[in-house]
Amino acid sequence: MHVYDRACLLVEAHVRVKYWDKTPSWIGTDPADLERPYVEFSVPTEDDLQLSLNPEQTRRLAAALLHAADVAIRGDAPQ
């Protein structure tokens, strides 16, 4: 999907389901909820934003984005 960066230029954001394919000796070296399939959200900009989210975090972010979109459409966002 396309989003605007800080300079108001369109950049392509990516949302992917990922899984860390680790050798057995590396299992347990990262948060357990990221060692299962997780969601990666990335925007290739000069800051290279990349978020790794477990499924629950992904759902909460999606709900927050939907709520913010509804507020923006209604036009009653706080100034």
C-alpha positions as CSV (number, residue, x, y, z in Angstrom):
1,M,0.0,0.0,0.0
2,H,1.1,3.6,-0.5
3,V,1.6,6.0,2.3
4,Y,3.1,9.5,2.6
5,D,6.5,10.0,4.2
6,R,7.7,13.1,6.1
7,A,8.4,14.9,2.9
8,C,4.8,14.2,1.6
9,L,6.1,11.8,-1.0
10,L,4.3,8.5,-1.7
11,V,6.3,5.5,-0.6
12,E,5.3,1.9,-0.6
13,A,4.6,0.3,2.8
14,H,4.7,-3.5,3.1
15,V,2.7,-5.8,5.4
16,R,3.8,-9.4,5.5
17,V,3.4,-12.5,7.6
18,K,6.8,-13.7,8.6
19,Y,8.4,-16.6,10.5
20,W,11.9,-16.7,11.8
21,D,13.4,-19.9,10.5
22,K,15.9,-20.6,13.3
23,T,18.2,-23.5,14.1
24,P,17.2,-25.2,17.4
25,S,20.1,-23.6,19.2
26,W,18.7,-20.1,18.4
27,I,15.1,-20.9,19.6
28,G,14.4,-18.8,22.7
29,T,16.8,-16.0,21.8
30,D,13.9,-13.6,20.9
31,P,10.5,-12.9,22.5
32,A,8.5,-16.1,22.3
33,D,5.5,-14.5,20.5
34,L,7.8,-13.4,17.7
35,E,9.3,-16.9,17.3
36,R,5.9,-18.0,15.9
37,P,4.5,-16.5,12.7
38,Y,4.3,-12.7,13.2
39,V,3.4,-9.6,11.1
40,E,6.1,-7.3,9.8
41,F,5.1,-3.8,8.8
42,S,7.8,-1.8,7.0
43,V,8.2,1.5,5.2
44,P,11.4,2.0,3.2
45,T,12.3,5.6,3.9
46,E,15.4,7.3,5.1
47,D,14.4,6.2,8.6
48,D,13.5,2.6,7.4
49,L,10.6,2.0,9.7
50,Q,10.1,-1.7,10.5
51,L,7.8,-3.1,13.1
52,S,7.5,-6.7,14.2
53,L,4.1,-7.4,15.7
54,N,2.6,-10.5,17.3
55,P,-1.0,-11.3,16.2
56,E,-2.6,-9.5,19.2
57,Q,-0.5,-6.3,18.7
58,T,-1.5,-6.4,15.0
59,R,-5.1,-6.6,15.9
60,R,-4.8,-3.7,18.3
61,L,-2.9,-1.6,15.8
62,A,-5.6,-2.3,13.1
63,A,-8.4,-1.3,15.5
64,A,-6.6,1.9,16.4
65,L,-6.1,2.7,12.7
66,L,-9.7,2.0,12.0
67,H,-10.8,4.2,14.9
68,A,-8.5,7.1,13.8
69,A,-9.8,6.8,10.2
70,D,-13.4,7.0,11.5
71,V,-12.6,10.1,13.5
72,A,-10.8,11.7,10.6
73,I,-13.8,11.1,8.3
74,R,-16.2,12.6,10.8
75,G,-14.0,15.6,11.1
76,D,-14.1,15.7,14.9
77,A,-10.4,15.1,15.6
78,P,-9.0,17.2,18.4
79,Q,-7.0,20.2,17.2
